[in-house]
Amino acid sequence: MASTRTNKTELETVEPIGARVLIRKDEDKKQTKTGIHLPDKIEIPTLTGRIVAISAQVANDDDYPIKQYDRILFNPKHGIPVDFEGDNRLFVIPVEDIVAVFRKGSHDRTS
């Protein structure tokens, strides 16, 4: 039986499993806060990124107040690089390695 090919291209996605999230790491800085440009081989390692996808387990757990597109501070020690895009800044990390979430706006939590 011959297989038929369609012209539609299916998009491949990465869905984290277990207590993990998929993040896009921010680019490493090539300039210090004071404006000093660093040589190409020297970069300030960046430990921040944006959440791209959250596993179902994490999304359903109220102990983790994170959502897609949150900017986070993370420990990269257990990060697994995902060879998915040319820039290769995607990582799957355990949710326990998220150490902070950047929030804007009011901190008043009365409801």
PDB file as gemmi writes it, atoms N, CA and C in Angstrom:
CRYST1    1.000    1.000    1.000  90.00  90.00  90.00 P 1                      
ATOM      1  N   MET A   1       0.841  -1.169   0.000  1.00  0.00           N  
ATOM      2  CA  MET A   1       0.000   0.000   0.000  1.00  0.00           C  
ATOM      3  C   MET A   1       0.891   1.238   0.000  1.00  0.00           C  
ATOM      4  N   ALA A   2       0.661   2.096  -0.942  1.00  0.00           N  
ATOM      5  CA  ALA A   2       1.470   3.306  -1.055  1.00  0.00           C  
ATOM      6  C   ALA A   2       0.987   4.345  -0.062  1.00  0.00           C  
ATOM      7  N   SER A   3       1.933   5.054   0.517  1.00  0.00           N  
ATOM      8  CA  SER A   3       1.540   6.112   1.454  1.00  0.00           C  
ATOM      9  C   SER A   3       1.322   7.402   0.682  1.00  0.00           C  
ATOM     10  N   THR A   4       0.381   8.184   1.140  1.00  0.00           N  
ATOM     11  CA  THR A   4       0.114   9.456   0.488  1.00  0.00           C  
ATOM     12  C   THR A   4       0.786  10.567   1.249  1.00  0.00           C  
ATOM     13  N   ARG A   5       1.306  11.534   0.548  1.00  0.00           N  
ATOM     14  CA  ARG A   5       1.965  12.683   1.166  1.00  0.00           C  
ATOM     15  C   ARG A   5       1.066  13.885   1.039  1.00  0.00           C  
ATOM     16  N   THR A   6       0.990  14.643   2.096  1.00  0.00           N  
ATOM     17  CA  THR A   6       0.218  15.877   2.041  1.00  0.00           C  
ATOM     18  C   THR A   6       1.181  17.043   2.001  1.00  0.00           C  
ATOM     19  N   ASN A   7       0.703  18.174   1.520  1.00  0.00           N  
ATOM     20  CA  ASN A   7       1.547  19.360   1.457  1.00  0.00           C  
ATOM     21  C   ASN A   7       1.626  20.091   2.791  1.00  0.00           C  
ATOM     22  N   LYS A   8       0.774  19.700   3.725  1.00  0.00           N  
ATOM     23  CA  LYS A   8       0.796  20.352   5.031  1.00  0.00           C  
ATOM     24  C   LYS A   8       2.007  19.883   5.829  1.00  0.00           C  
ATOM     25  N   THR A   9       2.665  20.830   6.487  1.00  0.00           N  
ATOM     26  CA  THR A   9       3.785  20.500   7.344  1.00  0.00           C  
ATOM     27  C   THR A   9       3.299  20.502   8.787  1.00  0.00           C  
ATOM     28  N   GLU A  10       3.477  19.405   9.477  1.00  0.00           N  
ATOM     29  CA  GLU A  10       3.077  19.344  10.868  1.00  0.00           C  
ATOM     30  C   GLU A  10       4.149  19.995  11.723  1.00  0.00           C  
ATOM     31  N   LEU A  11       3.710  20.814  12.661  1.00  0.00           N  
ATOM     32  CA  LEU A  11       4.646  21.461  13.562  1.00  0.00           C  
ATOM     33  C   LEU A  11       5.018  20.499  14.676  1.00  0.00           C  
ATOM     34  N   GLU A  12       6.310  20.397  14.935  1.00  0.00           N  
ATOM     35  CA  GLU A  12       6.778  19.560  16.028  1.00  0.00           C  
ATOM     36  C   GLU A  12       6.882  20.415  17.274  1.00  0.00           C  
ATOM     37  N   THR A  13       6.399  19.906  18.374  1.00  0.00           N  
ATOM     38  CA  THR A  13       6.467  20.634  19.631  1.00  0.00           C  
ATOM     39  C   THR A  13       7.212  19.792  20.660  1.00  0.00           C  
ATOM     40  N   VAL A  14       7.645  20.437  21.714  1.00  0.00           N  
ATOM     41  CA  VAL A  14       8.308  19.751  22.814  1.00  0.00           C  
ATOM     42  C   VAL A  14       7.419  19.928  24.040  1.00  0.00           C  
ATOM     43  N   GLU A  15       6.958  18.831  24.614  1.00  0.00           N  
ATOM     44  CA  GLU A  15       6.116  18.881  25.806  1.00  0.00           C  
ATOM     45  C   GLU A  15       6.859  18.221  26.961  1.00  0.00           C  
ATOM     46  N   PRO A  16       7.177  19.004  27.996  1.00  0.00           N  
ATOM     47  CA  PRO A  16       7.868  18.402  29.138  1.00  0.00           C  
ATOM     48  C   PRO A  16       6.966  17.406  29.863  1.00  0.00           C  
ATOM     49  N   ILE A  17       7.575  16.383  30.433  1.00  0.00           N  
ATOM     50  CA  ILE A  17       6.866  15.330  31.156  1.00  0.00           C  
ATOM     51  C   ILE A  17       7.321  15.361  32.617  1.00  0.00           C  
ATOM     52  N   GLY A  18       6.435  15.002  33.533  1.00  0.00           N  
ATOM     53  CA  GLY A  18       6.781  14.986  34.957  1.00  0.00           C  
ATOM     54  C   GLY A  18       6.842  16.401  35.510  1.00  0.00           C  
ATOM     55  N   ALA A  19       7.614  16.602  36.538  1.00  0.00           N  
ATOM     56  CA  ALA A  19       7.719  17.910  37.194  1.00  0.00           C  
ATOM     57  C   ALA A  19       8.803  18.750  36.509  1.00  0.00           C  
ATOM     58  N   ARG A  20       8.556  19.060  35.219  1.00  0.00           N  
ATOM     59  CA  ARG A  20       9.536  19.797  34.425  1.00  0.00           C  
ATOM     60  C   ARG A  20       8.859  20.900  33.620  1.00  0.00           C  
ATOM     61  N   VAL A  21       9.670  21.859  33.204  1.00  0.00           N  
ATOM     62  CA  VAL A  21       9.201  22.929  32.320  1.00  0.00           C  
ATOM     63  C   VAL A  21      10.205  23.079  31.188  1.00  0.00           C  
ATOM     64  N   LEU A  22       9.727  23.615  30.074  1.00  0.00           N  
ATOM     65  CA  LEU A  22      10.583  23.932  28.939  1.00  0.00           C  
ATOM     66  C   LEU A  22      10.809  25.434  28.972  1.00  0.00           C  
ATOM     67  N   ILE A  23      12.068  25.847  28.955  1.00  0.00           N  
ATOM     68  CA  ILE A  23      12.378  27.272  29.009  1.00  0.00           C  
ATOM     69  C   ILE A  23      13.244  27.674  27.826  1.00  0.00           C  
ATOM     70  N   ARG A  24      13.153  28.941  27.471  1.00  0.00           N  
ATOM     71  CA  ARG A  24      14.072  29.524  26.494  1.00  0.00           C  
ATOM     72  C   ARG A  24      14.986  30.436  27.287  1.00  0.00           C  
ATOM     73  N   LYS A  25      16.235  30.046  27.374  1.00  0.00           N  
ATOM     74  CA  LYS A  25      17.226  30.804  28.135  1.00  0.00           C  
ATOM     75  C   LYS A  25      17.485  32.140  27.461  1.00  0.00           C  
ATOM     76  N   ASP A  26      17.571  33.202  28.269  1.00  0.00           N  
ATOM     77  CA  ASP A  26      17.937  34.500  27.728  1.00  0.00           C  
ATOM     78  C   ASP A  26      19.360  34.431  27.185  1.00  0.00           C  
ATOM     79  N   GLU A  27      19.670  35.300  26.243  1.00  0.00           N  
ATOM     80  CA  GLU A  27      21.011  35.306  25.670  1.00  0.00           C  
ATOM     81  C   GLU A  27      22.026  35.765  26.698  1.00  0.00           C  
ATOM     82  N   ASP A  28      23.226  35.184  26.630  1.00  0.00           N  
ATOM     83  CA  ASP A  28      24.300  35.620  27.505  1.00  0.00           C  
ATOM     84  C   ASP A  28      24.683  37.045  27.158  1.00  0.00           C  
ATOM     85  N   LYS A  29      25.052  37.789  28.166  1.00  0.00           N  
ATOM     86  CA  LYS A  29      25.376  39.196  27.962  1.00  0.00           C  
ATOM     87  C   LYS A  29      26.813  39.351  27.490  1.00  0.00           C  
ATOM     88  N   LYS A  30      26.999  40.277  26.551  1.00  0.00           N  
ATOM     89  CA  LYS A  30      28.329  40.563  26.038  1.00  0.00           C  
ATOM     90  C   LYS A  30      28.761  41.965  26.454  1.00  0.00           C  
ATOM     91  N   GLN A  31      27.983  42.539  27.388  1.00  0.00           N  
ATOM     92  CA  GLN A  31      28.284  43.884  27.863  1.00  0.00           C  
ATOM     93  C   GLN A  31      27.927  43.944  29.347  1.00  0.00           C  
ATOM     94  N   THR A  32      28.774  44.586  30.140  1.00  0.00           N  
ATOM     95  CA  THR A  32      28.497  44.730  31.555  1.00  0.00           C  
ATOM     96  C   THR A  32      27.486  45.839  31.777  1.00  0.00           C  
ATOM     97  N   LYS A  33      26.956  45.946  33.006  1.00  0.00           N  
ATOM     98  CA  LYS A  33      25.985  46.998  33.318  1.00  0.00           C  
ATOM     99  C   LYS A  33      26.566  48.383  33.118  1.00  0.00           C  
ATOM    100  N   THR A  34      27.862  48.524  33.310  1.00  0.00           N  
ATOM    101  CA  THR A  34      28.493  49.834  33.150  1.00  0.00           C  
ATOM    102  C   THR A  34      28.832  50.144  31.697  1.00  0.00           C  
ATOM    103  N   GLY A  35      28.522  49.230  30.780  1.00  0.00           N  
ATOM    104  CA  GLY A  35      28.704  49.497  29.358  1.00  0.00           C  
ATOM    105  C   GLY A  35      29.992  48.971  28.760  1.00  0.00           C  
ATOM    106  N   ILE A  36      30.765  48.218  29.525  1.00  0.00           N  
ATOM    107  CA  ILE A  36      32.017  47.665  28.993  1.00  0.00           C  
ATOM    108  C   ILE A  36      31.675  46.467  28.113  1.00  0.00           C  
ATOM    109  N   HIS A  37      32.108  46.517  26.845  1.00  0.00           N  
ATOM    110  CA  HIS A  37      31.889  45.397  25.929  1.00  0.00           C  
ATOM    111  C   HIS A  37      32.936  44.323  26.195  1.00  0.00           C  
ATOM    112  N   LEU A  38      32.480  43.084  26.269  1.00  0.00           N  
ATOM    113  CA  LEU A  38      33.372  41.965  26.553  1.00  0.00           C  
ATOM    114  C   LEU A  38      33.848  41.335  25.255  1.00  0.00           C  
ATOM    115  N   PRO A  39      35.068  40.779  25.268  1.00  0.00           N  
ATOM    116  CA  PRO A  39      35.545  40.067  24.068  1.00  0.00           C  
ATOM    117  C   PRO A  39      34.608  38.902  23.736  1.00  0.00           C  
ATOM    118  N   ASP A  40      34.627  38.463  22.467  1.00  0.00           N  
ATOM    119  CA  ASP A  40      33.724  37.408  22.001  1.00  0.00           C  
ATOM    120  C   ASP A  40      33.779  36.140  22.849  1.00  0.00           C  
ATOM    121  N   LYS A  41      34.949  35.802  23.366  1.00  0.00           N  
ATOM    122  CA  LYS A  41      35.084  34.544  24.104  1.00  0.00           C  
ATOM    123  C   LYS A  41      34.651  34.666  25.557  1.00  0.00           C  
ATOM    124  N   ILE A  42      34.368  35.868  26.030  1.00  0.00           N  
ATOM    125  CA  ILE A  42      33.963  36.077  27.413  1.00  0.00           C  
ATOM    126  C   ILE A  42      32.514  36.549  27.430  1.00  0.00           C  
ATOM    127  N   GLU A  43      31.693  35.860  28.195  1.00  0.00           N  
ATOM    128  CA  GLU A  43      30.290  36.240  28.332  1.00  0.00           C  
ATOM    129  C   GLU A  43      29.905  36.127  29.790  1.00  0.00           C  
ATOM    130  N   ILE A  44      28.938  36.930  30.212  1.00  0.00           N  
ATOM    131  CA  ILE A  44      28.382  36.811  31.550  1.00  0.00           C  
ATOM    132  C   ILE A  44      27.275  35.772  31.463  1.00  0.00           C  
ATOM    133  N   PRO A  45      27.402  34.636  32.163  1.00  0.00           N  
ATOM    134  CA  PRO A  45      26.373  33.605  32.049  1.00  0.00           C  
ATOM    135  C   PRO A  45      25.023  34.120  32.543  1.00  0.00           C  
ATOM    136  N   THR A  46      23.999  33.827  31.788  1.00  0.00           N  
ATOM    137  CA  THR A  46      22.654  34.266  32.124  1.00  0.00           C  
ATOM    138  C   THR A  46      21.876  33.093  32.707  1.00  0.00           C  
ATOM    139  N   LEU A  47      21.241  33.331  33.816  1.00  0.00           N  
ATOM    140  CA  LEU A  47      20.463  32.297  34.472  1.00  0.00           C  
ATOM    141  C   LEU A  47      18.973  32.651  34.458  1.00  0.00           C  
ATOM    142  N   THR A  48      18.596  33.456  33.476  1.00  0.00           N  
ATOM    143  CA  THR A  48      17.196  33.830  33.339  1.00  0.00           C  
ATOM    144  C   THR A  48      16.662  33.321  32.015  1.00  0.00           C  
ATOM    145  N   GLY A  49      15.345  33.187  31.965  1.00  0.00           N  
ATOM    146  CA  GLY A  49      14.722  32.741  30.732  1.00  0.00           C  
ATOM    147  C   GLY A  49      13.218  32.876  30.837  1.00  0.00           C  
ATOM    148  N   ARG A  50      12.530  32.438  29.794  1.00  0.00           N  
ATOM    149  CA  ARG A  50      11.064  32.466  29.738  1.00  0.00           C  
ATOM    150  C   ARG A  50      10.543  31.042  29.646  1.00  0.00           C  
ATOM    151  N   ILE A  51       9.447  30.795  30.320  1.00  0.00           N  
ATOM    152  CA  ILE A  51       8.818  29.482  30.253  1.00  0.00           C  
ATOM    153  C   ILE A  51       8.085  29.363  28.920  1.00  0.00           C  
ATOM    154  N   VAL A  52       8.400  28.326  28.179  1.00  0.00           N  
ATOM    155  CA  VAL A  52       7.777  28.067  26.890  1.00  0.00           C  
ATOM    156  C   VAL A  52       6.612  27.092  27.058  1.00  0.00           C  
ATOM    157  N   ALA A  53       6.816  26.052  27.867  1.00  0.00           N  
ATOM    158  CA  ALA A  53       5.780  25.048  28.093  1.00  0.00           C  
ATOM    159  C   ALA A  53       5.930  24.471  29.495  1.00  0.00           C  
ATOM    160  N   ILE A  54       4.803  24.071  30.062  1.00  0.00           N  
ATOM    161  CA  ILE A  54       4.767  23.493  31.402  1.00  0.00           C  
ATOM    162  C   ILE A  54       4.131  22.124  31.302  1.00  0.00           C  
ATOM    163  N   SER A  55       4.692  21.146  32.008  1.00  0.00           N  
ATOM    164  CA  SER A  55       4.088  19.816  32.000  1.00  0.00           C  
ATOM    165  C   SER A  55       2.728  19.863  32.678  1.00  0.00           C  
ATOM    166  N   ALA A  56       1.878  18.908  32.363  1.00  0.00           N  
ATOM    167  CA  ALA A  56       0.543  18.833  32.967  1.00  0.00           C  
ATOM    168  C   ALA A  56       0.644  18.684  34.480  1.00  0.00           C  
ATOM    169  N   GLN A  57       1.634  17.936  34.945  1.00  0.00           N  
ATOM    170  CA  GLN A  57       1.807  17.727  36.385  1.00  0.00           C  
ATOM    171  C   GLN A  57       2.058  19.049  37.105  1.00  0.00           C  
ATOM    172  N   VAL A  58       2.899  19.899  36.547  1.00  0.00           N  
ATOM    173  CA  VAL A  58       3.206  21.192  37.160  1.00  0.00           C  
ATOM    174  C   VAL A  58       2.011  22.141  37.029  1.00  0.00           C  
ATOM    175  N   ALA A  59       1.359  22.137  35.886  1.00  0.00           N  
ATOM    176  CA  ALA A  59       0.220  23.027  35.660  1.00  0.00           C  
ATOM    177  C   ALA A  59      -0.918  22.753  36.638  1.00  0.00           C  
ATOM    178  N   ASN A  60      -1.065  21.506  37.061  1.00  0.00           N  
ATOM    179  CA  ASN A  60      -2.145  21.126  37.970  1.00  0.00           C  
ATOM    180  C   ASN A  60      -1.745  21.177  39.440  1.00  0.00           C  
ATOM    181  N   ASP A  61      -0.542  21.651  39.743  1.00  0.00           N  
ATOM    182  CA  ASP A  61      -0.039  21.700  41.118  1.00  0.00           C  
ATOM    183  C   ASP A  61      -0.022  23.145  41.598  1.00  0.00           C  
ATOM    184  N   ASP A  62      -0.848  23.459  42.587  1.00  0.00           N  
ATOM    185  CA  ASP A  62      -0.936  24.823  43.105  1.00  0.00           C  
ATOM    186  C   ASP A  62       0.331  25.274  43.823  1.00  0.00           C  
ATOM    187  N   ASP A  63       1.238  24.350  44.140  1.00  0.00           N  
ATOM    188  CA  ASP A  63       2.488  24.721  44.804  1.00  0.00           C  
ATOM    189  C   ASP A  63       3.438  25.458  43.868  1.00  0.00           C  
ATOM    190  N   TYR A  64       3.159  25.426  42.563  1.00  0.00           N  
ATOM    191  CA  TYR A  64       4.028  26.080  41.581  1.00  0.00           C  
ATOM    192  C   TYR A  64       3.248  27.194  40.885  1.00  0.00           C  
ATOM    193  N   PRO A  65       3.364  28.433  41.377  1.00  0.00           N  
ATOM    194  CA  PRO A  65       2.607  29.557  40.799  1.00  0.00           C  
ATOM    195  C   PRO A  65       3.285  30.125  39.559  1.00  0.00           C  
ATOM    196  N   ILE A  66       3.473  29.281  38.561  1.00  0.00           N  
ATOM    197  CA  ILE A  66       4.122  29.709  37.322  1.00  0.00           C  
ATOM    198  C   ILE A  66       3.194  29.425  36.164  1.00  0.00           C  
ATOM    199  N   LYS A  67       3.418  30.176  35.084  1.00  0.00           N  
ATOM    200  CA  LYS A  67       2.620  29.950  33.883  1.00  0.00           C  
ATOM    201  C   LYS A  67       3.493  30.207  32.657  1.00  0.00           C  
ATOM    202  N   GLN A  68       2.959  29.835  31.514  1.00  0.00           N  
ATOM    203  CA  GLN A  68       3.678  30.018  30.261  1.00  0.00           C  
ATOM    204  C   GLN A  68       4.014  31.495  30.077  1.00  0.00           C  
ATOM    205  N   TYR A  69       5.186  31.767  29.579  1.00  0.00           N  
ATOM    206  CA  TYR A  69       5.740  33.093  29.282  1.00  0.00           C  
ATOM    207  C   TYR A  69       6.258  33.840  30.508  1.00  0.00           C  
ATOM    208  N   ASP A  70       6.154  33.251  31.712  1.00  0.00           N  
ATOM    209  CA  ASP A  70       6.764  33.896  32.877  1.00  0.00           C  
ATOM    210  C   ASP A  70       8.265  33.978  32.674  1.00  0.00           C  
ATOM    211  N   ARG A  71       8.846  35.088  33.146  1.00  0.00           N  
ATOM    212  CA  ARG A  71      10.312  35.222  33.143  1.00  0.00           C  
ATOM    213  C   ARG A  71      10.801  34.692  34.482  1.00  0.00           C  
ATOM    214  N   ILE A  72      11.799  33.820  34.438  1.00  0.00           N  
ATOM    215  CA  ILE A  72      12.244  33.136  35.647  1.00  0.00           C  
ATOM    216  C   ILE A  72      13.750  33.246  35.840  1.00  0.00           C  
ATOM    217  N   LEU A  73      14.155  33.006  37.078  1.00  0.00           N  
ATOM    218  CA  LEU A  73      15.556  32.816  37.444  1.00  0.00           C  
ATOM    219  C   LEU A  73      15.677  31.336  37.755  1.00  0.00           C  
ATOM    220  N   PHE A  74      16.682  30.665  37.185  1.00  0.00           N  
ATOM    221  CA  PHE A  74      16.765  29.217  37.364  1.00  0.00           C  
ATOM    222  C   PHE A  74      18.199  28.763  37.590  1.00  0.00           C  
ATOM    223  N   ASN A  75      18.319  27.595  38.217  1.00  0.00           N  
ATOM    224  CA  ASN A  75      19.602  26.930  38.414  1.00  0.00           C  
ATOM    225  C   ASN A  75      19.812  26.015  37.214  1.00  0.00           C  
ATOM    226  N   PRO A  76      20.857  26.237  36.411  1.00  0.00           N  
ATOM    227  CA  PRO A  76      21.027  25.466  35.174  1.00  0.00           C  
ATOM    228  C   PRO A  76      21.662  24.085  35.369  1.00  0.00           C  
ATOM    229  N   LYS A  77      21.973  23.727  36.604  1.00  0.00           N  
ATOM    230  CA  LYS A  77      22.723  22.497  36.861  1.00  0.00           C  
ATOM    231  C   LYS A  77      22.091  21.247  36.246  1.00  0.00           C  
ATOM    232  N   HIS A  78      20.758  21.120  36.329  1.00  0.00           N  
ATOM    233  CA  HIS A  78      20.089  19.919  35.828  1.00  0.00           C  
ATOM    234  C   HIS A  78      19.370  20.148  34.504  1.00  0.00           C  
ATOM    235  N   GLY A  79      19.640  21.280  33.862  1.00  0.00           N  
ATOM    236  CA  GLY A  79      18.999  21.591  32.591  1.00  0.00           C  
ATOM    237  C   GLY A  79      19.447  20.660  31.477  1.00  0.00           C  
ATOM    238  N   ILE A  80      18.510  20.240  30.657  1.00  0.00           N  
ATOM    239  CA  ILE A  80      18.811  19.367  29.520  1.00  0.00           C  
ATOM    240  C   ILE A  80      18.575  20.171  28.249  1.00  0.00           C  
ATOM    241  N   PRO A  81      19.632  20.419  27.449  1.00  0.00           N  
ATOM    242  CA  PRO A  81      19.439  21.190  26.223  1.00  0.00           C  
ATOM    243  C   PRO A  81      18.573  20.430  25.218  1.00  0.00           C  
ATOM    244  N   VAL A  82      17.733  21.178  24.524  1.00  0.00           N  
ATOM    245  CA  VAL A  82      16.856  20.593  23.504  1.00  0.00           C  
ATOM    246  C   VAL A  82      17.363  21.066  22.155  1.00  0.00           C  
ATOM    247  N   ASP A  83      17.832  20.131  21.342  1.00  0.00           N  
ATOM    248  CA  ASP A  83      18.344  20.461  20.013  1.00  0.00           C  
ATOM    249  C   ASP A  83      17.148  20.556  19.073  1.00  0.00           C  
ATOM    250  N   PHE A  84      16.462  21.707  19.110  1.00  0.00           N  
ATOM    251  CA  PHE A  84      15.192  21.857  18.408  1.00  0.00           C  
ATOM    252  C   PHE A  84      15.224  23.015  17.432  1.00  0.00           C  
ATOM    253  N   GLU A  85      15.983  24.040  17.741  1.00  0.00           N  
ATOM    254  CA  GLU A  85      16.061  25.216  16.890  1.00  0.00           C  
ATOM    255  C   GLU A  85      17.523  25.570  16.673  1.00  0.00           C  
ATOM    256  N   GLY A  86      17.761  26.369  15.665  1.00  0.00           N  
ATOM    257  CA  GLY A  86      19.127  26.750  15.334  1.00  0.00           C  
ATOM    258  C   GLY A  86      19.846  27.495  16.436  1.00  0.00           C  
ATOM    259  N   ASP A  87      19.115  28.301  17.234  1.00  0.00           N  
ATOM    260  CA  ASP A  87      19.796  29.076  18.270  1.00  0.00           C  
ATOM    261  C   ASP A  87      20.076  28.244  19.516  1.00  0.00           C  
ATOM    262  N   ASN A  88      19.430  27.088  19.654  1.00  0.00           N  
ATOM    263  CA  ASN A  88      19.691  26.126  20.718  1.00  0.00           C  
ATOM    264  C   ASN A  88      19.707  26.755  22.104  1.00  0.00           C  
ATOM    265  N   ARG A  89      18.647  27.500  22.443  1.00  0.00           N  
ATOM    266  CA  ARG A  89      18.537  28.087  23.777  1.00  0.00           C  
ATOM    267  C   ARG A  89      17.386  27.471  24.557  1.00  0.00           C  
ATOM    268  N   LEU A  90      16.838  26.362  24.061  1.00  0.00           N  
ATOM    269  CA  LEU A  90      15.747  25.687  24.754  1.00  0.00           C  
ATOM    270  C   LEU A  90      16.314  24.646  25.711  1.00  0.00           C  
ATOM    271  N   PHE A  91      15.746  24.615  26.926  1.00  0.00           N  
ATOM    272  CA  PHE A  91      16.181  23.659  27.932  1.00  0.00           C  
ATOM    273  C   PHE A  91      14.966  23.115  28.665  1.00  0.00           C  
ATOM    274  N   VAL A  92      15.002  21.831  29.010  1.00  0.00           N  
ATOM    275  CA  VAL A  92      14.020  21.244  29.903  1.00  0.00           C  
ATOM    276  C   VAL A  92      14.680  21.219  31.269  1.00  0.00           C  
ATOM    277  N   ILE A  93      13.997  21.817  32.265  1.00  0.00           N  
ATOM    278  CA  ILE A  93      14.564  21.849  33.614  1.00  0.00           C  
ATOM    279  C   ILE A  93      13.527  21.336  34.612  1.00  0.00           C  
ATOM    280  N   PRO A  94      14.010  20.721  35.700  1.00  0.00           N  
ATOM    281  CA  PRO A  94      13.079  20.336  36.760  1.00  0.00           C  
ATOM    282  C   PRO A  94      12.479  21.592  37.382  1.00  0.00           C  
ATOM    283  N   VAL A  95      11.212  21.533  37.735  1.00  0.00           N  
ATOM    284  CA  VAL A  95      10.542  22.700  38.289  1.00  0.00           C  
ATOM    285  C   VAL A  95      11.213  23.154  39.591  1.00  0.00           C  
ATOM    286  N   GLU A  96      11.853  22.240  40.306  1.00  0.00           N  
ATOM    287  CA  GLU A  96      12.545  22.604  41.540  1.00  0.00           C  
ATOM    288  C   GLU A  96      13.742  23.522  41.281  1.00  0.00           C  
ATOM    289  N   ASP A  97      14.222  23.554  40.037  1.00  0.00           N  
ATOM    290  CA  ASP A  97      15.365  24.415  39.703  1.00  0.00           C  
ATOM    291  C   ASP A  97      14.947  25.844  39.379  1.00  0.00           C  
ATOM    292  N   ILE A  98      13.645  26.125  39.375  1.00  0.00           N  
ATOM    293  CA  ILE A  98      13.186  27.511  39.242  1.00  0.00           C  
ATOM    294  C   ILE A  98      13.268  28.123  40.631  1.00  0.00           C  
ATOM    295  N   VAL A  99      14.091  29.151  40.769  1.00  0.00           N  
ATOM    296  CA  VAL A  99      14.300  29.735  42.095  1.00  0.00           C  
ATOM    297  C   VAL A  99      13.541  31.037  42.296  1.00  0.00           C  
ATOM    298  N   ALA A 100      13.079  31.669  41.218  1.00  0.00           N  
ATOM    299  CA  ALA A 100      12.313  32.911  41.345  1.00  0.00           C  
ATOM    300  C   ALA A 100      11.556  33.180  40.059  1.00  0.00           C  
ATOM    301  N   VAL A 101      10.452  33.927  40.203  1.00  0.00           N  
ATOM    302  CA  VAL A 101       9.658  34.375  39.063  1.00  0.00           C  
ATOM    303  C   VAL A 101       9.630  35.894  39.114  1.00  0.00           C  
ATOM    304  N   PHE A 102       9.888  36.538  37.995  1.00  0.00           N  
ATOM    305  CA  PHE A 102       9.838  37.995  37.921  1.00  0.00           C  
ATOM    306  C   PHE A 102       8.388  38.414  37.722  1.00  0.00           C  
ATOM    307  N   ARG A 103       7.888  39.292  38.590  1.00  0.00           N  
ATOM    308  CA  ARG A 103       6.505  39.762  38.501  1.00  0.00           C  
ATOM    309  C   ARG A 103       6.481  41.281  38.400  1.00  0.00           C  
ATOM    310  N   LYS A 104       5.514  41.792  37.674  1.00  0.00           N  
ATOM    311  CA  LYS A 104       5.280  43.231  37.591  1.00  0.00           C  
ATOM    312  C   LYS A 104       3.932  43.533  38.210  1.00  0.00           C  
ATOM    313  N   GLY A 105       3.780  44.760  38.683  1.00  0.00           N  
ATOM    314  CA  GLY A 105       2.469  45.180  39.174  1.00  0.00           C  
ATOM    315  C   GLY A 105       2.348  45.091  40.668  1.00  0.00           C  
ATOM    316  N   SER A 106       1.104  45.155  41.110  1.00  0.00           N  
ATOM    317  CA  SER A 106       0.787  45.186  42.534  1.00  0.00           C  
ATOM    318  C   SER A 106       1.137  43.876  43.213  1.00  0.00           C  
ATOM    319  N   HIS A 107       1.627  43.996  44.434  1.00  0.00           N  
ATOM    320  CA  HIS A 107       1.928  42.813  45.236  1.00  0.00           C  
ATOM    321  C   HIS A 107       0.826  42.527  46.233  1.00  0.00           C  
ATOM    322  N   ASP A 108      -0.286  43.260  46.142  1.00  0.00           N  
ATOM    323  CA  ASP A 108      -1.408  43.065  47.039  1.00  0.00           C  
ATOM    324  C   ASP A 108      -2.132  41.786  46.651  1.00  0.00           C  
ATOM    325  N   ARG A 109      -2.153  40.819  47.521  1.00  0.00           N  
ATOM    326  CA  ARG A 109      -2.745  39.514  47.214  1.00  0.00           C  
ATOM    327  C   ARG A 109      -4.078  39.311  47.934  1.00  0.00           C  
ATOM    328  N   THR A 110      -4.758  40.376  48.306  1.00  0.00           N  
ATOM    329  CA  THR A 110      -6.059  40.223  48.957  1.00  0.00           C  
ATOM    330  C   THR A 110      -7.116  39.927  47.907  1.00  0.00           C  
ATOM    331  N   SER A 111      -7.933  38.918  48.169  1.00  0.00           N  
ATOM    332  CA  SER A 111      -9.016  38.610  47.251  1.00  0.00           C  
ATOM    333  C   SER A 111     -10.239  38.187  47.994  1.00  0.00           C  
TER     334      SER A 111                                                      
END                                                                             
